[in-house]
Each structure stands twice: as C-alpha cells, then as structure tokens.
Amino acid sequence: MRATFVIPAVLAGVFLLLSLTYIIFPSSRPAFVQGLFLRSKGFTPATSAEDALVKLNKAIRARNYEAAELYLAGEYAEYFARGRKRAEELAQAIDKVEESMAAHGVFSRQVTRMLYWMDPLPPFRHAITREEEDDVIAVLNWEEDADKANIPEPATHAVNPLLLHALLVSGRPLPREIAVRVVPDGGGWKVVFPVEDDERHVRDCVEALEARGATYRNALHAIRERIRLDPVFRQHAERNFFDDVAGAR
C-alpha cells in the first residue's frame, strides 16, 4: 500500500523538478520540450503566408530569435541559425539600456539612433504583393523607423559596420523595403529572405557576431548599470555611451 502512494509522489516530485529546471534554465530543455514552450507562446506552424509574416515579426519583437527561426527557410535561414544566439543576446542588451534610460530620464537622439542601428533585426511592417498557391511575394518595410534611418556620426567609429543590423540583408544603409518570398515548407509557411552580395554579405555579419557580439553585449550591460548607478555618467550619457561602446570595438 505504501508503494502505491510513494511512487506517484516520487514521479510528481521528479516532474516538478524537471519543470522548474526547464523554466529557470531554458538551455537545458530537450528539443521536444522547447517546442512545447514555443507553442505555449503562440509560435505554432504558420498556416498561411500572412500567418508566417505575423509570427516572424512577433518573434522578432519579443527578442525570441529561436521562435523566429521557425518561420525562416532558404540560405538565409542557415545564416540566421548560426548567428541568432549572439544576436538575441545583443538585442536583449539593447532593450535593457533603453529601459534604464527611460527609468532615469536619460534622453539622447544620437544614442537612440545608435541603439536602433545595433539592433540585429528590427521589427517590420509587411504587405503581400503577389499570391499564388505555393509562392507568395511580400514586401517588408521599415518606414515607421525613418526618423532613425540616419546613422549617427559617432557610429562609424564606435561599432564594427558589420554589426549594424547584422541579420538584416542589405542592412546598410537601412533599406526602406525588402521583397521576400513566403513558401510552404516542412508543414508550415516560411519566409525566404534574399541573400545578396551587396555592400556586405550576411555571412560576414554572422562571423562578426560570433567574434564580437558578446563583447558589445557586455559593454551594453555595463552601460546599463552605469546609467542606473552613476549620476555623473547620466549627466554626460551621450558622450559616455559612445566612448564605452567604442571601447568594445
């Protein structure tokens, strides 16, 4: 009789322990468990081209690049998978700096623009321009970010150019729009970005992310803390920001 109660209790304890481990340490999740977590957040296979575009943008806004990868296909998807971890860390660090600036009343148009340009893949708006059974063409645009499109002068010295919109093809200067294909792939619809040899190649940007992404992430974390703790730093936030970021280059 005792075993009848002990075994379920042990199993429940193991289940609880595993659940807490998977919640606290996402990297410990097996692939199928991580898939369940993503599904619980609404990142299910896209049922249409429109659904794929909406969910891709939702994942980018949430800084959940693992979820974003679910809605990408083609050569670009391979580069994205390679660079997404560092890119996600960098994007989250950018958000933390912006939150700290807002919380402490720090305003700088130059810093805001710089943080925008350091964002590996800014959220977009989209419009479907051609729709066939197995091939949809859509245009992604960043018109709402037009006021941030001018790269601040200090950026050319502070940040490796390959890390400006590192996961955005043809990323510099910011394109007002990019045409993409959306196709059925692997049980759902996925977005195919063009991979072009232009001023730079996404491969080079991914390599720069791998080499220097963590350094810039750490610099941004330090800036966030200095904004939070150092009133003198806040008084000269713009100059200090660019000096500290340049030190990571």
N, C-alpha and C positions, 0 to 999 in steps of 0.2 A: 504493500500500500504506500509505503514511504516513497518508493521509487516513482510511483505514479505522480506524486507531487514534485519530487526533486527534479526529474528530467525536464518537465516543462519549464520549471523555474530557471534551470541552467540554460536552456535554449533561449528563454526570454532575455536572460542576462547577456548572453552572447550577442543576440540580435541588437539589444540596446547599446552594447559596447561598440559593435561594428557601426551602427547608425551614427553614434556620436563621433567616432573616428572619421567616417566619411564626410560628416558635416564640417568638422574642425580642420581636417587635413584633406582637401579636395584631391591632391595629387595621389592619395592612397587608393582612390576609387578604381576598381576594375572597369574596363570599358563599358560593360553592360550596365553597371551601376551608374556610371557617369551619364550614360544615355538616358537613364530614368530621371536623373536630376535635371538634365536639359529639357526633357519632355515636360517635367513638372513646371518649368518656367515658360512653357508655351513654344519651345523650339522643337516642334514636330516636323516631319517631312512636309515640304511645300506641296500643296495640291494644285497650284497653278503658277504661272509666271508672276502674276501680281502678288501672290502669297509669298513667293520666294524673295521678291524685292522688298516687301514689307518686313519679313522676318530677318533678312540680312541687315537692313537698316536698324531694326530694333536691337539686334545683337551688337552692332557697332556702337549704338548709343549707350548700351548697357556695359560697354567695355568687356563684353564676353566674346572674345575672338575665337574661342573653341566652338561656341554656338555659330558664329559667323561662318566658320569653315564648313559647316553642314550645308550651306547654300551656295558653295562655290564649286566650279568644275573647270577643267582645262589646265593649261600650263600654269596660268596664274595661281590656281588653287595649290599647286605644288610649292610655289614660292611662298605663298601665304602660310601654308602649314609649317614651313621651315622657319619663318620669321615671327609667327604670331605670338609666341610666348614672350619674347623680349618686347615686341610691340605693345602687347597688352599691359605689361608692367610699366612701360613708359607712359602709355595713355592714362593709366590709373594714377601715376605720379603727377601728371599734368592736372588732373582733376583735383587732387589734394592741394596743390599750390593755389588753384583758383578758389577753392573753398576757404583756404586760410586767408587769402587776400580779401575775400568778401567778409569774412568774420572779423577782420581787424581794420576794415575801412581803407584798404590799400587800393588805389586806382592808378593804373598806368595803361594808356592805349598801346604803347610800344610793347609792354610786357604781355598784354592780352593777345596782341598780334603774334608775338613770338611763340607763346604757348600754342596758339592755333596752328602755326606752321610746324611745330614739333609734333603735333598730333599725327600719328602714323596714317590714319584713315578717317577723315572727317565724315560725319553723317551726311546723307544726301537727300535730295528730292528726286522723284523719277516720274517719267511719263512713257507709256508704251506707245510706240510709233508704228509698229507693224506686227500683226499677229497672225500666225499660221498654225497648223495643227501641231507641228513639232519644232517650231522655230519662231521665237518672239524677239523682236528688236525693241530695246528700251533705251531711253536717254537719261542718264543720271546728271543732275546739275547741282551746283553749289552757289546759285545766285543769291541765296539768303546770306552768304558769307562774303559778299562783295566788298563790304567795308573793311574786311580783314585781309583782302587779297594782296595788298602791298606789303612786301616783306620789309620789316624794319631794318634800317641800315646796319645796326649792330649785329644782326643775324648773320651777315656774310662773314663775320669774324668769330662769332660765338659758337656756331653749330656747323658740324660737318654737313655740307649741302645734301649729301645722300640720306641724311636723317630728317630732312624736311618733307613731310608727307611721305614717309618711307614706303608705305604699302599702297600708295596711290599712283597708278601707272600714269606716265606723262605728268608727274606731280609738280614740276616747277617750270614755269610759274603755274599757279593753280588753274587748271582748266575750268572754264565755265560749265563745260559738259563733256561727257564721255558716252559713246554709244556702246552698249553691251548686248550680248545675246543671252537669252534665257531658254534653257532646253530641258526636256525631261531626262533625268539621269539617275540611275540607281534607286528607283522607286519614288522619286520626287523631282521637283523642278529646281534647277540650279542656274546660277549666274556665271557667265563666261566673260571675264574681262579681257580686252585685247592686251597682248604683251608686245610692246613696240620698242624698237631701238631708236630712241629719240635723243634728247639731251643726256639721258641716263637710262639705265636698264634696271628693272625691278630686281634682277639678280644682284647687281652691285649694291642696291639699297638693303637687301636682306643680309648680305655679307657685312655691311656696315652696322646693321642692327645687332648681328651676332657679336661683332667685335667691340662696339662702343655703346650699345643700347643700355647695358647695365650701368655704365659709368654716368651717362646722362640721367638715368633713373635715380641713382644715388645722389647726384648733385641736386636734383629737384626735391628729393626728400629732405636734404639738408636745408635748402632754401625755405621749404615749408616750415620747418622747425624754427628757423631764424625769424621768419615773419611772425610766428606765434610767440616767440620768447624775447625778441630783441627790439625794443622800441627805436633804437638808433638805426638799426637795419631798415625798419619800416619807413623811417623818415627819408631815406635815400634808396628806396626799394628798387627803382628802375635801374640806377647805376649799379647797385649791388647785385641785382639779378643777372645782368649781362656779364658782369665780372665773374660771378660764380659759375655761370653756365660756360663761359669761355674757358674757365679753368678745367672743364671736363673734356675739352677738345683734344 
